[in-house]
Each structure stands twice: as structure tokens, then as C-alpha cells.
Amino acid sequence: MDQKFDLLSTIEYGGCSAKLPAGLLSEVLSKLPVAADPRLLVDVDTHDDAGVYLINEETALIFTTDFFPPICSDGYEFGEIAASNSLSDVYAMGGTPLLALNLMMFSQEKIPLEVFGEILKGGHDKVSEAGALIVGGHTIDDHPPKYGLAVVGTVHPDQLITNAGARANDILVLTKSIGTGALVSGTKNGLCKQEDYRRALDQMKHLNRHGAALAVKYGVSSMTDITGFGLAGHAMKMAEASGVSFRIRSSEIPLLDGAYEVYEKGSIPGATFRNLEFTGQNAHYTRRVDYNLKMLAHDAQTSGGLLMSINPDHSESLIEELNQLDPEASAVEIGEVLLESPRRIYIE
């Protein structure tokens, strides 16, 4: 190709911003029957990151899927980011990815076929980096394009981490900065620096592998990854599943460079408002939380970090070791777990 095809030109909402509104999804899922089997360790009941099925005393299978429209212009990078995002659900359960299937929607009439190969190559390389194998997939003719994976992973049943185990007095740790949705929006509208957007792309391609391993090592009590429903939305679901409340200090939330400035300029994606509607009366904000920070807490993340709930005796050690082992991580303490209160999340 003489000129690279720009995948962002095909979409309005990209990455995890393209998810259905969380409230609508919850309403639909609430009307469906829940699978019942003694070997099913995690089902859809708590809206956790994946389903988990017990094979034997030593092994449980983690099964998940994720796909979305382009989040960037380059096909190879889109494949890397989409694969990282799909693999993250396995890491969020403390597991190890094993096998993956490609899920692709692509129109050869509207996009050069070379881009198809670039997307698959990016996904393949990221799955290989995770130590897993792509063993096939499925493609249909559709536009705009979408790509992701169905992933099978494994975890020892005694080391399984769910979103329903947070305990009062635990410390909340976040392992990646917030603001990918803001910077993608800012790039499309010409409102952010290219180096800031590049930093967001690099973060989205980064695997949560080390965070998952250390979560198991330090006995993290509960965990989820932050994606399309934003930090506030996923924190709310985690607190709800655990029967507790969260206090989050907005001043401690790590932000990607340029994200606040994009919101300050008024480039706020529609997904942010949908996420704000989702948390609704379940969230409380003090006067110290300005409008942009409140909205950034709801910024839809693509391939975001892990939100961990951990015993305060171990939190500093986990943060220190993760940041040393994985210099691309930005693990920080952002709050603590409270006894169940009238609101699920308190942002101050």
C-alpha cells in the first residue's frame, strides 16, 4: 500500500467505548436464566470478568471473550490492543492464558485486504507474548471492522480471584493510568499532543500479566480489570458483588498525560456520560472532586489496568514489586474498602 489505511476513519466509537450501556446490559441479563452446575465456580451473576469451570482439584478453566471496533489507525496496533484487552479478563481472575480464537468482522470491499492480515498479525504476536496459542477463529463480512478473541485460561481453584471478595479495610490498588478514552477522543478532534496519544496506545498494548502473577503471590482478595464502564463503573460492580463500599481518592487516580486537558477542552466521549448514568445514585462525590475528575473516573478504558483489593499489610509490597518488575505499570493506592454503606462508591 502506498498510503496506510486509517482504521479510525471507519468508526464513531472505538475500543471499549463501543460497549452497550451498562444499565441496559444489566437489564437484559437479569431476565436470562443463570446456569447452575456445582463445577461452575463463577457465572454471570456477579458480572465478573469471565466464567470459571472446575476441571479437577488442581485446575479450573477460565473462559472469556471480547471484541470491538478500531481504537487506533494502524491495523497491527489495533490487533495488539484488542488481543491485550481480551487476555486481560483471564489475568483479572489470577489466571494464565492458554488458547485463543480470533473473532473478526471485516469488509474486503471497503478496506484493503492487507489490513486484515495486519490486524491478525498484531493479535498473534500479543497472544504469543502472553505464552498462549491462537488455534483458529471465525470471520464474517461486516463493516465497520471489529476484532477480538475468545480466550481459555487456567487457574488453580485455590488461587482464583473474583470481583466478589473485597473486604472492609482492604486497600484499593490500580495498576494502569486512566484516560485512554479521553486521548482517543482528543486525537480524533485534534485536541491532544501526539506524544500523549502514543503513550495511551503503548499502555493499551501492555499486558496485565505481571499484575496478575503478583496478585496471586500477595493474596489479593478481589480484582477486576478496568475497561468500557470506566473506573467508577467497574469499581461499583466490584463493591456490589462483594457487599461492601469503596472510598476512592480522586487526587490519587493516576491520569495519562493530556487526558485532563482534553476533558477541559470539552472533548468528552459519549460513553463517559453513559457510564455516569450507570453509576447514578450509587456514587457520591465530595466538593473537592471537580467536574473533569468526576468525568474521568467514568472515562471508558480500553485494555485498562487491574483494580485490586488487598490486605493493607501487603499493599505497599505489591505496589513496590510490581513497579520494579514492570516499569511500564503505574501501580498506586487509590483508596480503601468500607463496610457496606448507602452508596457503593464514595469519590473524594
N, C-alpha and C positions, 0 to 999 in steps of 0.2 A: 504494500500500500504506500502511495506517495504521501498521503496525509492520514494521520491517525484518526480513527472514528471516535467521536466523543460520546460515550455512553450516557453522560448526564443530559445530553440533548433529547433523550428518549422519555424522560420521566418528569413527573411533578413532585412526587415524594419518593425518596430513595432510602435504601437500607431499612433499618427497623422503624423508621418514621412511617413506613407504609402499612404497619400493622392496623388491623381493625381497632376501633376504640375499645379500651379495656372493659369499660362498663357494659358495652354491647356484647362483647365476647363472654363475659361472666353470665350475662342474662341467658344467652343461648346454651352455654354449657350446663347451667343449672337445671335445664329441662331434659337433659340426656341421662340415661341410666349409667351408673357407675359400676365398672367391672368389679366382681367380687371373687377373690381367689386367695387362699391362705399364703400362696407364694408371691403374691403381688405386694411388695413392700411399700411402693409409692405409686399412687394413681393420680387422677386429675383432681381429686377432692380438694387438695390444698394449693392447686395451681403451681405446683413445683416445676423445676426445670426439665424433668424427664420422668419417664416411667421406669420403675426398677422391679425386676423379677428375680426371685431366688432360684438359683440352679441347684446348689448344694451348700453345705456348711461353710465352704471356703469361697464361693463365688456367687455374685449376683450380677445380672445383666442390666445395664443402663441403656435405654432406647430413646432416641430423640430425633427431631427433625427441625430444620429451619431453612427458609429461603426468602429472598427479597429482590426488589429491583435494584439497579445500579446505585452505588453510593459515591462513585468516582468516575472519571472519564476513561481511564485505561482498563482494558479487559483483563489483563494479567493481575493487576492490583485488585480489581473487583473480585476475581476468583479467590485471591488470598484472603481478602476481608470476609467474604461470605463463608469460606471454609472455617476461618478462625472463629467466627460467630457461631457456627453450627457446633464446632467442637467444644465451645465454651460450656454448653449445657452439661456435658459429661464432666468437665472439670468442676463445675459448680456442685456436683454431688460427691466430690472427692475421688472421682474415678479416673480410669485410663482409657483413652480411645483405642478401639481395636479394629473395626471395619467401618467403611463408609460407602454410600451410594450417591452418585451425582443426581441432582434434580435440576433440570434445565428447561426453561421456556425461552424460545429463540425464533426469530423470523429471518430466514435467509434472504427474503425478498427486500427487507428494509435495512439490514445490517450486513456488512461484509462477512463472509464465512470465516475469514481469518480471525475475527474477533471471538467467534465461538471457540476456536482452538485455544486462544489466549486465556479465556476465562477458565476452561478446563485445566490448562497447564498451571495456572495460579492456584486453583483448588488442589490439584495433585501435589504440588510442591509443599503446600502448607500441611496437608494431611501427612505427607512423608516426614516433615519436620516434627510432627506430633508422634511419630513412630507407629502410625496406623496405616491401613491399606485401603485404597479405593478398589472395589471389586465389581463395579458396574454402575448402572444408573438408568435413567429414563429421560427422554427429551420429547417435547411436543412443540409444534409450531404456534408461537404466540408472540404478541408484542404489547407493551414493552417487554424486554427480556427480564427474566428472573433466574436466580441461581442460588443453590444451597446444597445441603447434604442431609441424608438420613444417616445417623451415626449409632453404632453399637459400641458400648464400652463395658468395662468390668470394674467391679469394686468388691473388696471383702465386705460381707454383710456387717461385720462389727465396725467397719470404718466408714460406712455410708453416712453422708452428711445431707440433711434435708433442709428445707426452709422453715421447718416447724419445731426447731429445737432451741430457739433463743431463750435465755434465762435472765431473770432480773439481775441487775448489777454487771452483766456482761458488758464488754467494751465493743463498740462497733468500729470495724476497720474497713476501709475502702482501698482497693489496690490499683485503680486507674483514675486519671483525672476526668472530669466532666466537661462536656461542651462539643462533642462531635457533631451533634445535630445543628448547633449554632454555626459552626465553622463551615459545614457543607452549605447551609443556607446563605451564609455570608459570602462564600465563594461564588455561588450562582448569581448573587446580587451585586458582586463587585465591591463588597464591604469589608473584606479581611485581607490580611497580608498572605502571600503565597507560602511564606515560611511557617505561618501558623497553621494553614490548611495542610501543609506537608506533615507537620508534627501530628495532626489529628489522624491522617492516613496511616502513618507509621504506628501510632498507638492501636488503631483498629486492626492492623495486621498482626499485632503481638499476641501470642498465645498466653492463656492463663495457666499454663502447665505448672510453673513453679509455685504459684499461689495455691493451687490445689494440693500439691505434694506437702507443702508446709502446713496447710490447714489440717491434713491428716496427722502430721507429726505433732502438732501442738494441740490437738483435740478440740478444734473449732466446733462449737455446739450447734451452729446453724449457718447456712450460707445460701446465697443466690447470686446470679450474675445480673448486671445492670444493662438492660437493653431498651426495647422500644417504649416501655412505660415510664422511663426515667428513674432517677434515684428515688424520688418520693413515692412513685407508684410501686416499685418493687420492694422498697422498704415497708410500705404499708401492707403489702401482701405477706411479707415475711413476718411482720409483727402480728398480723391477724392469724396466720397459720400457727404461730407459737403461743397465742393467747397472752400477749404482752403489749407494751407500747414502747416506742423508740423516741429518744431525745437526740436530735441532730443539730450540731452547731454549724450554722451556715458559714461562719468565718473559717472553719476548718475544712470545708469541702474543697478538694483540690480542683482548680479550674485550668483547662488548657489555655495557653496564651491566646489572647484575642477573642475568646468566647464572650466575655463580659462586654467587650466593646461592640461586638456585633449586636447583642441584645440592646445595648444602649442606643445604637443607631436605629433600632426599631425593626430589625430583621429577625422576627420570632416565628419559627415554623408553626404550621397549624397543629402538628402533633403535640406541641407543648401545651396548647390550650385544651386539647382533648385529654391530656394527662392531668392537667389541673382540675378539670371537671370530674375526672375519675376519683381523685383523692378527696375532693369535695369537703364535706363536714368531718371527714376522718383526720384532717390535718389542721394544726393550729400554728400560727406564725406570730412571733413577738414583733414589736415595733422596730427592733434592730434589724429585721430582715427586709432589705429594700426590694423593690419590685423586680429588678433584674435577677437578684439572687433567688428570689421565690420562683421565678420562671425557669431559671437554670436548674433548679432542683427537679424540674419536670421536663427538662430537655431530653428528647428521645435519643438514647445512645445506641450506637451500632458496635457490636463486639466490645462492650464495655468491661469494666473490671468486676471483681468479686466483692460482694458485701458480706463481711464475716461478723459473726457474733462469737466472742471468745472470752474466756475467763480472764479477769484483769491481771491475774498473776502471770499470764503467758503473753499478753498482748504486745508488750514492748519487745520481747524477744522475737516474736513472729515478725513484727514490722522491721526490726533491725536486720534479721537474717534474710527476709525477702528482698529488701532493698539492696543488700550486699550481693546476694545470689543473682538477682535480676535487676541490673541498673536501669532498665527501661521501665520498671514498675515505679509507681509513686504512692506506695502504701502509707497511709496515715490513719490515725484515730480521728473519727468524726463525731463520736457521740457515745451514748450508752443505752442499755436496755432498762426499762422501768417496769414496775408492776403494772398490770392492766389498768388503764385509765380511761376516761371518757373519750379521748381521741387516740388514734393509733400512732400518729407521729406528731411530735412537737418540734418545730424548727425554730431555732432562736439565734 
